[in-house]
Amino acid sequence: MINLAKSLDLLSKRGPDARGTYIEDTYAVGHRRLSIIDTDHRSNQPMKDETGRYVISFNGEIFNYKAIREELESKGIVFHTSSDTEVLLQNYILKKEKAFEDFVGFFAFAIYDKEEQELIVCRDRYGIKPLLYYQDEDKFVFASELKSVLAYNTPKTLDKASVHQYFQFNYVPPQHVIFEGIHKLKPGAFIKIKNKKVEQYTYYNLPAVRSTTSISYDNAVTQFKTLMEQSVIDRLVADVPLGTFLSGGLDSSIITGIASQYIENLHTFSIGYEGLPVFDESKYALAAAKHFNTKHHVFQLTEKDFSDHIIQALDYIDEPFADSAMLPLYILSQKASKYLKVALSGDGADEMLGGYNKHAAELKIRTGDYPQALMSTFQLFSPFMKGARNTKWGNFIRRLKRFNDIKNKSIVERYYALCLISPPSTVDSIFNTDFHKGTLLWKERKQEIIQGIGTSGLSMNDVMQADFNTVLTGDMLYKADMMSMANGLEVRVPFLDHRLVDFSMSLPSDYKIDRARRKKIARDAFGSMLPTEVLHRKKKGFDVPVQDYLYRNDAIVSFLRDNIGDEFIKEQAIFEPGFAKAMVPSKNNAVKVDPQLWWAYVVFQYWHRKYVV
C-alpha cells in the first residue's frame, strides 16, 4: 500500500486536518480531510456504517443534509455523528443510486459495499469537485487530483490532441486529460464496479435548450430571487469561519449582500493591482463592502507578490493550465485562508446568465444589432491599429478586431472562435512535424464543444449550455478548486445550486441577456439591494497583467534560460525549434509573441519538466 500512502501525501494541502485509510483484500481507499461540518474526529474518513458493510470516502459538502437526516430519522435510522458524510452514506444505503438526486451540494465520493463487493464512484452535477480515474486489466484507481492518480505509476503518455487543445483554450477541455488512459468522470455521472465490470451511468443532465416558457418575466424575477437567496443561505452551513470573495462585480455583490443579512461582521476579500489602474477594480469591491457593512480585506498585489507565489501555484497544478487568473486567485486564497476555511464565490453566473463579453458579441451578430457600415470602415484601418490587454484603448481595439474577424463566420465556427485563446492555425505552427501529426484528433473532439450550437435560433440558450459543458467545468471550476484547495480553503458557488440552474436554463434567453443588459434577471431581482456603482458598472473580465508582471519575472526567465534550451527542445520533440527559441526572453526580457501564447508555453514547459521528464 505504498502507492496509497504516496497518493495521500500528495493531497495533504487539500485535506490538512486528518488522514485516514481503509484497506482490505481487494479494496483500499484513503482520505484527507478539511474539516468544515462537524469537526469532531468521529467524522473523519473513510467512514463505515454501524454494520461495517459500507465504507465511504467523500470530498465536498451536502448542504441539505439536515433535512435528509430528519427524513431518515423518521424511518428509524440512528446517527452517530453530526456530519453530512454519515447522512450521505445512510441515504445511499436506503435508496441506492436514487439518493444522488436528493443531494444539494458539490461532491465527489466513493462508497464500497463489502458484502456485494461493489464500488460506486460519483461526481456532482456540474463538476465543481474533481474526480479522475484510471483502469487497466488488474486495477481501478481514482482520486481528486491527477497527481494522486499518477502515484500509482500509471503510464504517462502524452495525449497529443489534448496538448493541441490546451494551446487553443489555455486548458484541457473537461472531457479529456493530458495523459492517455486517464479520464475525468463526467459531471452528473457515476461509475459502478462489480465483478471487474465497469459501467458508467448518468443521473443528471442540464435541461434541454428551450426558447419559450409560460412564466412571465416578473414572476421569473421573483422566483429567481427566492432560489438565489435560498442557495446562499444553504451555503452558509459550516462549523468554521466563513466569508466571501468580493470582486465588486454583480455576482459576488449579490452573494455578499444576501450573506451579510445572516452573518454579522461578514469577512469579505478582494484584490487590486498597485499602480495598474487598467486592472485594478478594488474600488468597486470597497463600495460594496461599505454598503453591506462587511469586514473587508483588500490585498493590493504588486510584481513582488507574483514573484513570491508564481512557482508555488505552478507547482500545485498537475495538468497544464494557463488561465493567468489562477495566480491572483492563488494569492487571494492563501491570504483569505488565514481568516477562514470557507469562501463563497460568484462562479457560474456568467455562463448561466449570459454575462461574458462574447455573449454580448454573439447576440449582436445574431440580431444584426451593430453598426455594420462602421465595422466595414474599421476593417480598412485595423491592420494599422495595435490591440493589447494592458491598456484601455488597446483592449478596446483588440475586442473590435476579434468581433470583426468572427462576424461573418457560421454560427458554429463563430462560437468555437469565441472560446479560443489561440486559433488552431497558430497552434499548428508551434509543433514540430512529427508531433503535429499526432494532434489532429482535436478536430474530431471539436464536436464535443460545439454540440448543440445553432439549435435555438436567435435565443442564446444554446451558447450558455455549451459554456456550461466546457468553459465552466474545464476552466473556471478547475481554477477555483485547485487554487483554493492548494491553500486549505473551500470555495462554494451559490449560482450553481441545481435548482437555480434548472430554473434559469428553462427561461428564454432574453430574460437573461438582451441588447441593453447582461444577467438581466439577476439585476432586476437584486437591484434594490446593490449600490448604484456596482449595479450599473460595465462588465470587465478578470484580466491579469501578464505583460507587466510575468515577462520580466526572474523565476520564469531563469527557468526558461536554464532549463529549456536547444538540447532540451530537441529531446522533448514537441515544439518547432524556432518557436521555442522565440519564447525565451532576450537580455532586456522582451518577448515578441502573443502574451497568452507565451504564458501557455511557460506553464506547459514547467509542467512537463515536473511530470514527464
C-alpha positions as CSV (number, residue, x, y, z in Angstrom):
1,M,0.0,0.0,0.0
2,I,3.0,2.3,-0.6
3,N,1.2,3.9,-3.5
4,L,-1.9,4.7,-1.4
5,A,0.3,6.4,1.2
6,K,2.1,8.4,-1.5
7,S,-1.1,9.5,-3.1
8,L,-2.5,10.7,0.2
9,D,0.7,12.7,0.9
10,L,0.2,14.5,-2.4
11,L,-3.3,15.6,-1.3
12,S,-2.1,17.0,2.1
13,K,-2.9,20.6,1.2
14,R,-6.4,19.6,0.1
15,G,-7.1,18.0,3.4
16,P,-4.7,19.1,6.2
17,D,-6.9,18.3,9.2
18,A,-7.0,14.5,9.2
19,R,-5.8,11.5,7.3
20,G,-7.3,8.0,7.2
21,T,-7.3,4.7,5.2
22,Y,-9.4,1.6,4.8
23,I,-7.7,-1.5,3.4
24,E,-8.9,-5.0,2.7
25,D,-8.0,-7.7,0.2
26,T,-9.5,-6.2,-3.0
27,Y,-10.2,-2.6,-2.0
28,A,-8.2,0.2,-0.4
29,V,-9.2,3.9,-0.1
30,G,-7.7,6.9,1.6
31,H,-9.0,10.3,2.7
32,R,-7.5,13.7,3.5
33,R,-10.0,15.9,5.5
34,L,-10.6,19.6,5.5
35,S,-12.9,19.8,8.5
36,I,-15.9,22.0,7.7
37,I,-19.1,20.4,9.1
38,D,-18.8,18.5,12.4
39,T,-15.1,18.9,13.1
40,D,-15.2,16.1,15.7
41,H,-12.7,13.2,15.0
42,R,-15.7,10.8,14.8
43,S,-16.5,12.3,11.4
44,N,-13.1,11.6,10.0
45,Q,-13.0,9.3,6.9
46,P,-13.1,6.8,5.5
47,M,-16.3,6.2,7.4
48,K,-18.2,3.0,7.9
49,D,-21.8,2.5,8.7
50,E,-22.6,0.8,12.1
51,T,-22.7,-2.7,10.5
52,G,-19.3,-2.3,8.8
53,R,-20.7,-3.3,5.5
54,Y,-20.4,0.1,3.7
55,V,-17.4,2.4,3.6
56,I,-17.4,6.0,2.2
57,S,-14.7,8.4,1.2
58,F,-16.2,11.8,0.4
59,N,-15.0,15.2,-0.8
60,G,-17.4,18.1,-0.7
61,E,-20.5,19.2,1.2
62,I,-24.2,18.2,1.2
63,F,-25.9,21.5,2.2
64,N,-29.4,20.0,2.8
65,Y,-28.1,17.2,4.9
66,K,-30.1,18.2,8.0
67,A,-33.4,17.9,6.0
68,I,-32.3,14.5,4.7
69,R,-31.3,13.4,8.2
70,E,-34.7,14.3,9.6
71,E,-36.4,12.2,6.9
72,L,-34.0,9.2,7.6
73,E,-34.6,9.5,11.4
74,S,-38.3,9.3,10.8
75,K,-37.6,5.9,9.2
76,G,-35.8,4.7,12.3
77,I,-32.2,5.3,11.2
78,V,-29.9,6.3,14.1
79,F,-26.9,8.6,13.6
80,H,-23.7,8.6,15.5
81,T,-22.2,11.9,14.2
82,S,-23.4,15.3,13.2
83,S,-21.8,15.1,9.8
84,D,-23.1,15.3,6.3
85,T,-20.9,12.4,5.4
86,E,-22.9,10.0,7.5
87,V,-26.2,11.4,6.1
88,L,-24.9,10.8,2.5
89,L,-23.9,7.3,3.4
90,Q,-27.2,6.4,5.1
91,N,-29.2,7.9,2.3
92,Y,-27.3,5.8,-0.2
93,I,-27.8,2.6,1.9
94,L,-31.6,3.3,1.8
95,K,-32.1,4.5,-1.7
96,K,-29.0,3.4,-3.6
97,E,-28.4,5.4,-6.8
98,K,-31.7,7.3,-6.4
99,A,-30.1,9.0,-3.4
100,F,-27.9,11.2,-5.7
101,E,-30.9,13.2,-6.9
102,D,-31.6,14.3,-3.3
103,F,-28.3,16.0,-2.7
104,V,-27.9,19.8,-2.8
105,G,-24.2,20.5,-2.8
106,F,-21.0,19.6,-4.5
107,F,-19.2,16.3,-4.2
108,A,-17.1,13.5,-5.4
109,F,-17.3,10.3,-3.4
110,A,-16.8,6.6,-3.4
111,I,-18.9,4.0,-1.5
112,Y,-17.9,0.4,-1.2
113,D,-20.3,-2.4,-0.4
114,K,-18.2,-5.2,1.2
115,E,-20.9,-7.7,1.1
116,E,-21.6,-7.3,-2.6
117,Q,-18.0,-6.2,-3.4
118,E,-19.5,-3.3,-5.3
119,L,-17.9,0.1,-5.7
120,I,-19.8,3.3,-6.6
121,V,-17.8,6.4,-7.6
122,C,-19.9,9.6,-8.1
123,R,-19.4,13.3,-9.1
124,D,-21.7,16.3,-8.6
125,R,-23.9,17.7,-11.3
126,Y,-21.5,20.4,-12.7
127,G,-18.1,19.0,-11.9
128,I,-17.5,21.5,-9.1
129,K,-15.4,18.8,-7.3
130,P,-12.9,16.9,-9.5
131,L,-12.7,13.1,-9.8
132,L,-10.2,11.4,-12.1
133,Y,-9.7,7.7,-12.7
134,Y,-7.6,5.1,-14.4
135,Q,-8.2,1.5,-15.2
136,D,-6.3,-1.4,-16.7
137,E,-6.6,-5.2,-16.5
138,D,-5.9,-5.5,-12.8
139,K,-6.8,-2.2,-11.1
140,F,-9.1,0.8,-10.9
141,V,-7.6,3.9,-9.4
142,F,-9.5,7.1,-8.6
143,A,-8.6,10.4,-6.9
144,S,-9.4,14.1,-6.6
145,E,-6.3,15.2,-8.4
146,L,-4.2,13.9,-11.3
147,K,-1.0,13.8,-9.2
148,S,-2.6,11.4,-6.8
149,V,-3.6,9.0,-9.7
150,L,0.0,9.2,-11.1
151,A,1.2,8.0,-7.7
152,Y,0.1,4.5,-8.8
153,N,2.7,4.5,-11.6
154,T,0.1,4.9,-14.3
155,P,1.5,5.4,-17.8
156,K,2.5,9.0,-18.7
157,T,2.0,9.0,-22.4
158,L,1.0,12.5,-23.7
159,D,-2.4,12.7,-25.3
160,K,-1.3,14.8,-28.3
161,A,-4.8,16.0,-29.2
162,S,-5.2,17.3,-25.6
163,V,-1.9,19.2,-26.0
164,H,-3.2,20.9,-29.1
165,Q,-6.5,21.8,-27.4
166,Y,-4.6,23.1,-24.3
167,F,-2.8,25.6,-26.5
168,Q,-6.1,26.6,-28.1
169,F,-8.0,27.2,-24.9
170,N,-5.3,27.6,-22.2
171,Y,-6.8,24.5,-20.5
172,V,-7.5,20.9,-21.4
173,P,-11.2,20.5,-22.1
174,P,-13.0,18.7,-19.3
175,Q,-13.9,15.7,-21.5
176,H,-10.2,14.8,-21.6
177,V,-6.9,14.5,-19.7
178,I,-3.3,15.4,-20.8
179,F,-2.3,11.8,-20.4
180,E,-3.7,8.9,-22.4
181,G,-5.7,6.3,-20.4
182,I,-6.7,8.7,-17.5
183,H,-10.2,10.0,-17.5
184,K,-12.3,12.6,-15.7
185,L,-15.6,11.3,-14.5
186,K,-18.3,13.4,-16.3
187,P,-20.3,15.8,-14.2
188,G,-23.7,14.3,-13.1
189,A,-22.4,10.7,-13.6
190,F,-21.4,7.7,-11.5
191,I,-19.4,4.6,-12.1
192,K,-20.4,1.2,-10.8
193,I,-17.8,-1.6,-10.5
194,K,-18.7,-5.2,-9.7
195,N,-17.1,-8.5,-10.7
196,K,-14.5,-6.4,-12.7
197,K,-17.3,-5.0,-14.8
198,V,-17.0,-1.2,-15.0
199,E,-20.2,0.7,-16.1
200,Q,-20.9,4.4,-16.2
201,Y,-24.3,6.0,-15.8
202,T,-25.8,9.5,-15.9
203,Y,-28.0,10.7,-13.1
204,Y,-28.3,14.4,-14.1
205,N,-28.3,16.4,-17.4
206,L,-28.7,20.1,-18.0
207,P,-32.3,20.8,-19.1
208,A,-32.8,20.7,-22.8
209,V,-32.5,24.1,-24.6
210,R,-35.8,25.9,-24.7
211,S,-36.8,29.3,-26.0
212,T,-40.3,29.7,-24.7
213,T,-41.9,29.4,-21.3
214,S,-45.3,30.0,-19.8
215,I,-43.9,32.0,-16.9
216,S,-44.0,35.8,-17.1
217,Y,-40.8,37.8,-16.7
218,D,-42.0,39.4,-13.4
219,N,-42.8,36.0,-12.0
220,A,-39.5,34.7,-13.2
221,V,-37.6,37.5,-11.4
222,T,-39.5,36.7,-8.2
223,Q,-38.7,33.0,-8.4
224,F,-35.0,33.7,-9.3
225,K,-34.7,35.9,-6.3
226,T,-36.2,33.2,-4.0
227,L,-34.0,30.5,-5.3
228,M,-30.8,32.6,-5.2
229,E,-31.5,33.6,-1.6
230,Q,-32.1,30.0,-0.6
231,S,-29.0,28.9,-2.3
232,V,-26.8,31.4,-0.4
233,I,-28.5,30.5,2.9
234,D,-27.8,26.8,2.3
235,R,-24.2,27.5,1.7
236,L,-23.7,29.3,5.0
237,V,-23.8,26.0,6.8
238,A,-20.4,25.5,8.4
239,D,-18.8,24.9,11.8
240,V,-15.8,27.0,10.9
241,P,-15.3,30.7,9.9
242,L,-16.9,31.7,6.5
243,G,-16.6,34.7,4.2
244,T,-17.0,35.8,0.6
245,F,-14.8,36.7,-2.3
246,L,-16.0,40.2,-3.3
247,S,-14.7,41.5,-6.6
248,G,-17.2,44.3,-6.7
249,G,-18.9,42.7,-9.7
250,L,-22.6,41.9,-9.8
251,D,-22.3,38.2,-8.9
252,S,-20.1,38.4,-5.8
253,S,-22.0,41.5,-4.6
254,I,-25.4,39.7,-4.7
255,I,-23.9,36.8,-2.8
256,T,-22.3,39.1,-0.2
257,G,-25.5,41.2,0.1
258,I,-27.5,38.1,1.0
259,A,-24.9,36.6,3.3
260,S,-24.4,39.8,5.2
261,Q,-28.1,39.6,6.3
262,Y,-27.3,36.4,8.1
263,I,-23.7,36.7,9.3
264,E,-22.7,39.7,11.4
265,N,-19.3,41.2,10.5
266,L,-19.0,39.0,7.4
267,H,-15.4,38.9,6.2
268,T,-15.0,39.8,2.5
269,F,-11.9,39.7,0.4
270,S,-10.7,41.3,-2.8
271,I,-7.5,42.1,-4.7
272,G,-6.2,45.0,-6.6
273,Y,-3.1,45.9,-8.6
274,E,-0.9,48.6,-7.2
275,G,-0.1,51.2,-9.9
276,L,-2.1,49.4,-12.6
277,P,-5.5,51.1,-12.8
278,V,-6.4,49.3,-16.0
279,F,-6.5,46.0,-14.0
280,D,-7.5,47.4,-10.5
281,E,-11.2,47.2,-9.7
282,S,-10.9,47.1,-5.9
283,K,-12.7,50.4,-5.6
284,Y,-16.0,48.6,-6.6
285,A,-15.4,45.9,-4.0
286,L,-14.8,48.5,-1.4
287,A,-18.0,50.3,-2.3
288,A,-20.0,47.0,-2.0
289,A,-18.3,46.2,1.3
290,K,-19.2,49.6,2.8
291,H,-22.7,49.2,1.5
292,F,-23.1,45.8,3.2
293,N,-21.1,46.8,6.3
294,T,-18.7,43.9,6.0
295,K,-15.3,43.4,7.5
296,H,-13.4,43.9,4.3
297,H,-9.8,42.9,3.4
298,V,-8.2,44.4,0.2
299,F,-4.9,43.0,-0.9
300,Q,-3.1,45.3,-3.4
301,L,-0.9,42.9,-5.4
302,T,2.5,44.0,-6.7
303,E,5.0,42.5,-9.0
304,K,6.8,41.1,-5.9
305,D,3.6,39.3,-4.9
306,F,3.6,37.5,-8.2
307,S,7.3,36.7,-7.9
308,D,6.8,35.3,-4.4
309,H,3.9,33.0,-5.4
310,I,4.2,32.1,-9.0
311,I,6.3,29.0,-8.5
312,Q,4.0,27.8,-5.7
313,A,1.0,28.0,-7.9
314,L,2.8,26.3,-10.8
315,D,4.0,23.5,-8.5
316,Y,0.4,22.7,-7.4
317,I,-1.3,22.3,-10.8
318,D,-0.9,18.8,-12.1
319,E,-2.2,19.4,-15.7
320,P,-1.2,22.2,-18.0
321,F,-3.5,25.2,-17.1
322,A,-2.7,28.7,-18.4
323,D,-5.6,30.8,-17.3
324,S,-3.4,33.5,-15.8
325,A,-6.2,34.4,-13.3
326,M,-5.1,31.4,-11.4
327,L,-2.2,33.4,-10.0
328,P,-4.2,36.2,-8.2
329,L,-6.7,33.6,-7.1
330,Y,-3.9,31.5,-5.5
331,I,-2.7,34.6,-3.7
332,L,-6.2,35.6,-2.6
333,S,-6.9,32.1,-1.3
334,Q,-3.7,32.0,0.6
335,K,-4.3,35.3,2.3
336,A,-8.0,34.6,3.0
337,S,-7.2,31.2,4.5
338,K,-5.5,33.0,7.4
339,Y,-9.0,34.2,8.4
340,L,-11.4,31.4,7.4
341,K,-11.9,28.0,5.9
342,V,-14.8,28.6,3.6
343,A,-15.4,31.4,1.0
344,L,-18.4,32.0,-1.3
345,S,-17.7,32.9,-4.9
346,G,-19.7,34.1,-7.9
347,D,-18.6,31.4,-10.4
348,G,-21.2,30.1,-12.7
349,A,-23.3,33.3,-13.1
350,D,-21.7,34.4,-16.4
351,E,-22.2,31.0,-18.1
352,M,-25.8,30.7,-16.8
353,L,-27.0,34.3,-17.4
354,G,-25.1,35.5,-20.5
355,G,-22.6,37.6,-18.7
356,Y,-19.5,37.4,-20.8
357,N,-18.4,39.9,-23.5
358,K,-18.6,37.1,-26.0
359,H,-22.3,36.6,-25.2
360,A,-22.9,40.3,-26.0
361,A,-20.9,40.0,-29.2
362,E,-22.8,36.8,-30.3
363,L,-26.2,38.4,-29.6
364,K,-25.2,41.5,-31.7
365,I,-24.2,39.3,-34.6
366,R,-27.3,37.1,-34.4
367,T,-29.6,40.1,-34.4
368,G,-27.6,42.3,-36.7
369,D,-27.6,44.9,-33.9
370,Y,-24.3,46.6,-34.7
371,P,-23.1,49.4,-37.0
372,Q,-22.2,47.3,-40.0
373,A,-21.0,50.2,-42.2
374,L,-18.8,51.4,-39.4
375,M,-17.3,48.0,-38.9
376,S,-16.5,47.8,-42.6
377,T,-14.6,51.0,-42.4
378,F,-12.8,49.8,-39.3
379,Q,-11.7,46.8,-41.2
380,L,-9.8,49.0,-43.6
381,F,-7.8,50.6,-40.8
382,S,-7.5,47.7,-38.3
383,P,-4.2,46.4,-39.7
384,F,-2.6,49.7,-38.6
385,M,-4.1,49.5,-35.1
386,K,-2.4,47.6,-32.3
387,G,-4.5,45.7,-29.8
388,A,-3.3,44.8,-26.3
389,R,-4.8,43.8,-23.0
390,N,-2.8,46.1,-20.8
391,T,-4.3,49.4,-21.8
392,K,-7.9,50.5,-22.0
393,W,-7.6,51.7,-25.7
394,G,-5.5,48.7,-26.7
395,N,-8.1,46.3,-25.2
396,F,-10.9,48.1,-27.0
397,I,-9.1,47.7,-30.3
398,R,-8.4,44.0,-29.5
399,R,-12.0,43.3,-28.9
400,L,-13.1,45.2,-32.1
401,K,-10.7,43.3,-34.2
402,R,-11.9,40.0,-32.8
403,F,-15.5,40.9,-33.4
404,N,-14.7,41.9,-37.0
405,D,-12.9,38.6,-37.5
406,I,-15.8,36.4,-36.4
407,K,-18.9,38.3,-37.5
408,N,-19.1,36.6,-40.9
409,K,-18.3,33.1,-39.7
410,S,-21.0,30.4,-39.4
411,I,-22.8,30.2,-36.1
412,V,-20.9,27.0,-35.1
413,E,-17.5,28.3,-36.2
414,R,-18.1,31.6,-34.5
415,Y,-18.9,30.0,-31.2
416,Y,-15.7,27.9,-31.4
417,A,-13.7,31.0,-32.3
418,L,-15.1,32.9,-29.3
419,C,-13.9,30.1,-27.0
420,L,-10.3,30.3,-28.3
421,I,-7.3,32.0,-26.9
422,S,-5.1,30.9,-29.8
423,P,-6.5,29.9,-33.2
424,P,-5.8,26.3,-34.4
425,S,-3.7,27.6,-37.3
426,T,-1.4,29.3,-34.9
427,V,-1.2,26.3,-32.7
428,D,-0.4,24.1,-35.7
429,S,2.6,26.2,-36.4
430,I,4.2,25.7,-32.9
431,F,4.7,21.9,-33.1
432,N,7.4,20.0,-35.0
433,T,6.1,18.0,-37.9
434,D,6.1,14.5,-36.3
435,F,4.3,15.7,-33.1
436,H,1.8,17.7,-35.1
437,K,0.6,14.6,-37.0
438,G,-0.5,13.1,-33.7
439,T,-2.5,16.1,-32.6
440,L,-5.0,16.1,-35.5
441,L,-7.6,14.1,-33.4
442,W,-8.5,17.5,-31.9
443,K,-10.7,18.2,-35.0
444,E,-12.9,15.2,-34.1
445,R,-13.1,16.4,-30.5
446,K,-14.2,19.8,-31.6
447,Q,-17.7,18.4,-31.9
448,E,-17.9,17.9,-28.1
449,I,-17.5,21.7,-27.7
450,I,-19.8,23.0,-30.4
451,Q,-22.5,20.3,-29.8
452,G,-26.0,22.0,-29.7
453,I,-24.8,25.4,-31.1
454,G,-27.3,26.9,-33.5
455,T,-30.2,24.9,-32.3
456,S,-32.2,27.7,-30.8
457,G,-32.4,30.5,-33.4
458,L,-31.9,33.9,-32.0
459,S,-32.0,32.5,-28.5
460,M,-28.7,32.4,-26.6
461,N,-29.5,29.4,-24.5
462,D,-27.5,27.1,-26.7
463,V,-24.4,29.2,-26.1
464,M,-24.9,29.2,-22.4
465,Q,-25.4,25.5,-22.3
466,A,-22.3,24.9,-24.3
467,D,-20.3,27.1,-21.9
468,F,-21.6,25.1,-19.0
469,N,-20.3,21.9,-20.5
470,T,-16.8,23.1,-21.4
471,V,-15.7,26.6,-20.2
472,L,-17.3,26.4,-16.7
473,T,-16.1,22.9,-15.8
474,G,-12.7,22.9,-17.6
475,D,-11.6,26.4,-16.8
476,M,-13.5,28.3,-14.1
477,L,-14.3,25.4,-11.7
478,Y,-10.9,23.7,-12.1
479,K,-9.2,27.0,-11.3
480,A,-11.3,27.7,-8.3
481,D,-10.9,24.2,-6.8
482,M,-7.2,23.8,-7.4
483,M,-6.1,27.3,-6.3
484,S,-8.3,27.3,-3.2
485,M,-7.6,23.7,-2.1
486,A,-3.9,24.3,-2.5
487,N,-4.3,26.6,0.5
488,G,-6.7,24.5,2.5
489,L,-9.7,26.7,1.6
490,E,-13.1,25.5,0.4
491,V,-14.9,27.7,-2.2
492,R,-18.7,27.4,-2.5
493,V,-20.6,28.6,-5.6
494,P,-24.2,29.6,-4.9
495,F,-25.0,30.3,-8.5
496,L,-24.6,26.5,-9.2
497,D,-27.3,25.3,-7.0
498,H,-29.0,22.8,-9.4
499,R,-32.5,24.1,-8.5
500,L,-31.4,27.6,-9.6
501,V,-29.6,26.3,-12.7
502,D,-32.5,24.2,-13.8
503,F,-34.9,27.1,-13.4
504,S,-32.6,29.6,-15.2
505,M,-31.8,27.3,-18.1
506,S,-35.5,26.8,-18.7
507,L,-36.1,30.5,-19.3
508,P,-36.0,32.3,-22.6
509,S,-32.6,33.8,-23.2
510,D,-34.0,37.4,-23.4
511,Y,-34.9,37.1,-19.7
512,K,-31.1,36.8,-19.1
513,I,-29.5,38.9,-21.8
514,D,-30.8,41.5,-24.3
515,R,-29.3,44.3,-26.3
516,A,-29.1,46.6,-23.3
517,R,-28.2,44.3,-20.4
518,R,-26.4,41.1,-19.4
519,K,-27.5,39.0,-16.5
520,K,-30.8,41.0,-16.7
521,I,-32.9,38.8,-14.4
522,A,-30.2,39.0,-11.6
523,R,-30.0,42.7,-11.9
524,D,-33.8,43.1,-11.6
525,A,-34.1,40.6,-8.8
526,F,-31.4,42.3,-6.6
527,G,-31.1,45.8,-8.0
528,S,-32.7,47.4,-5.0
529,M,-30.2,45.7,-2.7
530,L,-27.0,46.7,-4.5
531,P,-25.0,50.0,-4.5
532,T,-25.6,52.0,-7.7
533,E,-21.9,51.9,-8.8
534,V,-22.0,48.1,-8.7
535,L,-25.4,47.7,-10.4
536,H,-24.5,49.9,-13.4
537,R,-20.8,49.1,-13.9
538,K,-19.8,47.6,-17.2
539,K,-18.6,44.0,-17.3
540,K,-14.9,43.6,-17.2
541,G,-13.1,40.2,-17.4
542,F,-10.7,39.1,-14.6
543,D,-7.6,40.2,-16.6
544,V,-4.1,39.8,-15.2
545,P,-1.1,41.9,-16.0
546,V,0.8,39.2,-17.8
547,Q,3.0,41.7,-19.8
548,D,3.5,44.0,-16.8
549,Y,4.4,41.3,-14.3
550,L,5.3,38.0,-15.9
551,Y,7.5,38.8,-18.9
552,R,10.3,40.1,-16.6
553,N,9.7,37.7,-13.7
554,D,13.1,36.5,-12.6
555,A,12.0,33.0,-11.7
556,I,10.3,32.4,-15.0
557,V,13.1,34.0,-17.1
558,S,15.6,31.9,-15.2
559,F,13.6,28.7,-15.6
560,L,13.4,29.2,-19.4
561,R,17.0,30.1,-19.9
562,D,18.4,27.4,-17.6
563,N,16.1,24.5,-18.4
564,I,14.5,25.0,-21.8
565,G,17.5,25.2,-24.1
566,D,18.1,23.9,-27.7
567,E,19.1,20.4,-26.5
568,F,16.0,20.0,-24.3
569,I,13.7,21.1,-27.1
570,K,15.4,18.5,-29.4
571,E,14.9,15.7,-26.9
572,Q,11.4,16.8,-26.0
573,A,10.4,16.5,-29.7
574,I,7.3,18.6,-29.4
575,F,7.9,22.2,-30.5
576,E,9.3,23.7,-33.6
577,P,12.8,24.9,-32.6
578,G,12.3,28.4,-34.0
579,F,9.1,28.9,-32.0
580,A,10.7,27.6,-28.8
581,K,13.7,29.9,-29.2
582,A,11.4,32.9,-29.5
583,M,9.7,32.0,-26.2
584,V,12.9,32.7,-24.2
585,P,13.2,36.4,-23.2
586,S,16.1,38.3,-24.6
587,K,18.6,40.2,-22.5
588,N,16.2,43.0,-22.0
589,N,13.4,40.4,-21.1
590,A,11.4,41.2,-24.3
591,V,9.3,38.5,-25.9
592,K,7.8,39.4,-29.3
593,V,4.9,37.0,-29.2
594,D,1.3,37.0,-28.0
595,P,1.4,37.2,-24.2
596,Q,-1.3,34.5,-23.8
597,L,0.6,32.0,-26.0
598,W,3.8,32.8,-24.3
599,W,2.3,32.1,-20.9
600,A,0.7,28.9,-22.1
601,Y,4.1,27.8,-23.3
602,V,5.7,28.6,-19.9
603,V,3.1,26.7,-18.0
604,F,3.4,23.7,-20.3
605,Q,7.1,23.5,-20.0
606,Y,7.1,23.9,-16.3
607,W,4.5,21.1,-16.0
608,H,6.4,18.9,-18.5
609,R,9.7,19.2,-16.6
610,K,7.9,18.2,-13.4
611,Y,5.6,15.4,-14.6
612,V,7.1,14.0,-17.8
613,V,10.8,14.4,-17.9
